[in-house]
């Protein structure tokens, strides 16, 4: 299904018709959505394919240019990869993450993936995105870590240095 960036998993699930209004009764507790396959920690994956030529034209072709993949805000516990190369883990909702991707980019086809898993993030996040006062009955915790609302909540882009 298509996801919206910026956005979050809950909003995308509602837009896809997989859950009702998450603020109504117990809609977000649809157990089949939160079940993780055996031997897997990945719960949700955002992916985007793009062509560097279509995105940046000739700006990426200069050998002295470094290309950086920038995430202005991700909530949280996500691993990012580009064309199968793991770039890093994003654990703090309030940090802008920058990954130098110059050597991983291809001209015609690139795929960036942001995989959210259920491992504790040990990072900072906005309390109101994890249940808090509007969903205190939330059962979506992993080791005291709120996991209810995850997603790419700010812009993602390539920057050329």
N, C-alpha and C positions, 0 to 999 in steps of 0.2 A: 504494500500500500504506500501511498504518498504521505510524506511527513512535511510539516511546516517548520522552517527554520527562519527566524527564531521561534521556539516553541518548546513543548515538552511531551513526554510519552502519553500522559493522561489526556491532553488536548487532542493529540493525534488519534488515540484510541476512540475518543468520543466522535471525532470527525469521520472516522472509518465505520462508525456504527457498531463497534465492538462492545462499548459500554454506554450506558445512559449518562445523564448528567451526573458527574462524579460528586457533586455537592448534594444530591438527592438521596436520602436514606443510605443504603449500603451498595450502591451501584459499583463503586470502584473495587469492591471485594469479590468480583467475579473470579472465582478460584482458578478457572482454566487459563486466565490471562497471566497469572503469577506463577504457575507451575513451571519449574525448570526441568528440562530433560535430564535423565540420569547421566552422570559423568560430564555435565556441562555447567559452566557458571555464567555463560552469556545469556542475558535476558532480552535485550533490545539492541538492534544495530541500525544506525543511520548510515546510509551510503549515498554517494554522489559521484557520478562519472562526469568528466569534463575533458576538454581539449585545451592544452596550453595555448595553442594558436588562437583559438576562439576567445580565450579569457584575456590574454595579455599581448597578443600580436607578436611583434619582433622584440619586445622589451626583454624577453627571457633568453634570447639567443646570444646576447653578448657574454663572452666567457668570464668577464669580471663581475657579473651580477650574481648575487646570492638571492635565491628565492625562498621566502619564508611563508609557511602556512600559519595563519593567525586565527586563534579562537578567542574572541573577546569575552565569552562567558559560557561555561558548561557546568551543569549541575548533574551530577558529579559521580565519581567512580567510573570513569570512562577511559578506555584505551583507544588511541588513535593510530591508524595505519594508512599508508599511502602505497598503492601498488604492491601490497603484500609485505611491506617493510614496516615493522612496528616503530612508531616515532616516540611514544611515551604514554604516560598515564596522567590523567587530569583529575585531581582530587579536591580542588578548592574552588568553589563557585565564584570567588571574588578575585581570582588571578587570571590575567591574560596569558595564555599559553602561546609560545612561538616555537615553531619547529622548522629548522633549515631543511629544505626538501630539494635543493638544487639537483643533487645527484640521483634522486628517485623519480624525477619527472620524465615523462615521455611526451613526444610531440602530439601524437594523435589521440591517445586514450589514456586517461588516468582515473583511478578510483580511490577516493578517500572514504574510510570507514571509521565510524565512532561507535565502539561497542561498550554498552553499559552492562556491568555484571553485578552480582550480588555480594561481592567482597566488601568488607568495611572500608570506607574511604579515609577515615581519620582526618578528614579535611573540614573546612568551614563551609556552611551553607546557610541560606536565609531560612530561619526557623519556620516561617509561615508556609514554606514549600514542602514540609514534611509532616503534615497533619496539624499540629499545633492547636489553635483554638477552633478552627473550622472543621477539623476531622479528628478529634481526640480519641476516637474509637479505632483509629487506623491500626491494622495489624501488620503493616508492612515495615517491619524492622528487621535488621540483621545486626546482632550484637550491639544493641542500643543505637544503631545508625539508621536514621530515617531513609527509606528507599522509595517512598511513595511517588515522588515527582522528580524525574530525571529527564534531562534533555539538553538541547543546545539553545540556551535562552538569549544569546546575543549573536552578533554577526560572525561569520567565518569568511576568510578571504586570503588571497595570495598577495604578498607584498614583495617588491623588488628593491633590494638595497643597492 
